[in-house]
Amino acid sequence: MELDARYRLPRNARPERYELELRPDLGAARFDGTVTVTVEVTEPSSRLVLHAADLDISAARLERPGGAGGPDVRPVWATDEEAQTLTLAFDDPVEPGTYRLSLTFAGTLNDQLRGFYRSTFRADDGTERVIATTQFEASDARRAFPCWDEPDFKAVFSVTLVIERGLTGLSNGALESTRVLDDGRVELRFSDTMPMSTYLVAFVVGPYELTDPLVVDGIPIRIAAVPGKLGLTAFALDAARHSLHFLADYFGIPYPAEKLDHIAVPDFAFGAMENLGCVTYRESFLLADPDTSASTELQRIAIVVAHETAHMWFGDLVTMRWWDGIWLNEAFATFMELTTTDAFRPEWQVWTTFGAAKAAALGIDGLLATRSVEYPVGRTEEAEGMFDVLTYQKGGSVLKMLEQYLGAEVFRKGIAHYLATHAYGNTETADLWDAIETVSGEPVRTIMGTWIHQGGYPMVHADLGEDPSTVVLRQRRFLYTPSEPDTARWAVPVNLRASVGGVIQHDRLLLEQEEGSYTFSGPVDWVVVNDGAWGFYRVRYSPRLWSRLVAAGPTGVLAPLERLELVGNTWAAVVAGEADLSEWAAAAEAVSADPDPDVWASLAGVLNLLDLIGDEPDRAALRRFAHRLARPAWDRVGWEPEPGESERTATARSRVLAVLARPGGDHEVIAETRRRLSAHLADPHGEALAPDLVDRAAHIAVAEGGRPAWAEVLDAYRGADVPQDRMRYLYALAETPFDDLRMQTLEMALGPDVRTQDAPFLMAEILARRGAAPQVWSWIEANVDRILSRFPSTLSVRLFEATAAIIDPALAARVHAFCAHTDLGISPIRQRQILERMDVNVRLAQRLRGSMSAALGTD
């Protein structure tokens, strides 16, 4: 990849070491500091350019280190707000050599959840306490200190924090010394880091408490939480222990820092951030009470901890050269989070659950407005569009597909070779493929180039050939939106499983052309294309292959992930207009006998969309169909957990309940849900509701229980101390069918009762409710300035993604017009995807409305 000088800093100087001192004033929401950078100037230079944004620079000096000769130089400096740069101009050119650049600066602890920012929480005595914390990825280190804020300018960081007595200070390195200053403040010096990118620097200051260190392979692990929440750290600490040991063993490389702190931050824009040795999290992604948390909530914590720990190697030790390679970091961390968690709790079957996340990526990648996993990034702001399901879920999926094709051990050795070869350096995508190709001997670069450098994916059509022993495969690009024939082709690693005369056979082929075939040793009874469902593509069986699978019994022949893929692929064909709804209904009935939680999550998603778009006769038919699907499964799982039942059964209970109550409309179940929730809120530690049912019960109660239920859940939200409880009750408020309560909830989302990090998600939930879109969209149009001024674009995009729930053509046209004339701060690619998803659902609604009864077999 060539340097684009329009968006990149000049290469006439490189930082080698930063000595950074910061003095935050939490009460005044200000900070000041100094930074001394050891810089290698590589050519005669009349100016040096680095990054700075929202900083007041008060002094600058360039000197030779250690009395190496030459006078100090005090340059003239100027800042460019649009380019976010600081230019130092010299009367005489600076000759090549090593220098020390010293800068003095000051800034504001902002409320935008980026850079060096302010977070608050309410203490037990009712007072508001303040935390100063950081979020630098992708390009916000420049808001905390002047720096070369690009990933390939790696350097060592020595951080010193001067803070008020009684507060805790944390950074990337281990604490080396503590000194009380004459003014009563405390100076904390931290050890040097390894060479790393600026976006991985971190410092946190506040009234934190820390767990005792848990030493794993010589590395101390701690969790930091605000006072009163240290008792919610045990589960995450266990997950962190497992992750650190497992990953060091998997990579064959020791953990590359001295310690590993995991810090729960009350206000946080993302899920977590992989700062070296100083990982920051949303509270709900790190803190939990295992006795009252749902299995899915604990899984999320384990997965996020594993994801961030994997980044210590893949991202921190070895880093992409520029932001177009961010998928190298995030896709591999996604792959490793699941590999690590699967070893931690194999009974969770997290790779099956990942099928739902992969389905979301398939949904976006089936749009004309999709993008390639890796695409050119000019301005750093363009990188924001890459933090999406295509980078994480599609990227992680294609890595899993490659692992299954090559074999797990060969793949692992290739990754270890890549990390060892490029440790402490920066890489491009080709470096990864070269390393795996070297170990495997397979044409990895050729295969993966078709998945990483072009958008979309194929639908693989499967049929029997003239010879009943031969399976014929044809690929074509899958799209939801009608378009001209697409000639894109992929190198598709196809794993096959077939019954041949009652004997199961496995094999593989690489489908590189439009058509290919494989001949088994005898006539095929049935065949599963995409064995294991690891491939990132869809499969459509011919009627005769489909009938053979059905005859064999999908719940017996297909693993849960394969069943999940089967109904997902069928529904995608319905959305694209390539299949009738009756085909999906038949697939749904075929896989619903076994209450697998992830299969039921897929079924629930489709049923809820059908409920959104259907007219009243459609909805009546849908209620009968949903009840027919869910009632047998509910009779198997019931309200009360059985002794020793699996956690997956507990999750399935919640998802079957959701379908049976809404859209199934089972009045008896709805009434019992409402009763049990009230009993639970009166006695949260009682036995009225199993932990896995609380979230679902709150949603059902607000939707079906009238105004008293909404008020009851609002009180529960306001009184909740555990992060998971707050999220359950907050998002349940979106279910209200009353216009005035919707408006009250929306206004609440823009006020102090809802954290900035949560509010856009709440508003999106309200917009997506049946019948709410016209009212809510009008409110958004009227309040867009308030919305955009409060939320960073990384969060406001979550609200606008919910326009997919708009299915009225006239309202959709309003959304298009609004987006055409309003700068929403969303990347152009992301905005096109959002609008196309809405248009796809508008067309689907027009096609299906009024025809569901016959299609669902409920005439």
Secondary structure, DSSP 4 states (H G I P E B T S, - for coil): ----TTTS--SSEEEEEEEEEEEEETTTTEEEEEEEEEEEE-S-EEEEEEE--SEEEEEEEEE-GGG-SS--B--EEEEETTTTEEEEEEEEEEPSEEEEEEEEEEEE-BSSSSEEEEEEEE-TTS-EEEEEEEE-TTTTGGGTS-B--STT--BEEEEEEEE-TT-EEEESSPEEEEEE-TTS-EEEEEPPPPSB-GGG--EEEES-EEPPPEEETTEEEEEEE-TT-GGG-HHHHHHHHHHHHHHHHHHTS--SSS-EEEEEESS-SSSEE--TTEEEEEGGGT---TTTS-HHHHHHHHHHHHHHHHHTTBTTTBEESSGGGHHHHHHHHHHHHHHHHHHH-GGG-HHHHHHHHHHHHHHHHTSTT---SS----SGGGGGGGSSHIIIIIHHHHHHHHHHHH-HHHHHHHHHHHHHHHTTSEE-HHHHHHHHHHHH-S-HHHHHHHHHSS---EEEEEEE-SSTTEEEEEEEE--SS--S-------EEEEEEEEETTEEEEEEEEE-SSEEEEE-SS-EEEEEESGGG-SSSEEEE-HHHHHHHHHH-HHHHS-HHHHHHHHHHHHHHHHTTSS-HHHHHHHHHHHTTS--HHHHHHHHHHHHHHHHH--HHHHHHHHHHHHHHHHHHHHHH-SSPPTT--HHHHHHHHHHHHHHHTTT--HHHHHHHHHHHHHHHH-TTSSSS-HHHHHHHHHHHHHHSHHHHHHHHHHHHHH--SHHHHHHHHHHGGG---HHHHHHHHHHHTSTTS-TTTHHHHHHHHHTSTTTHHHHHHHHHHHHHHHHHHS-HHHHHHHHHGGGG---HHHHHHHHHHHHHS--S--HHHHHHHHHHHHHHHHHHHHHTT-HHHHTT--
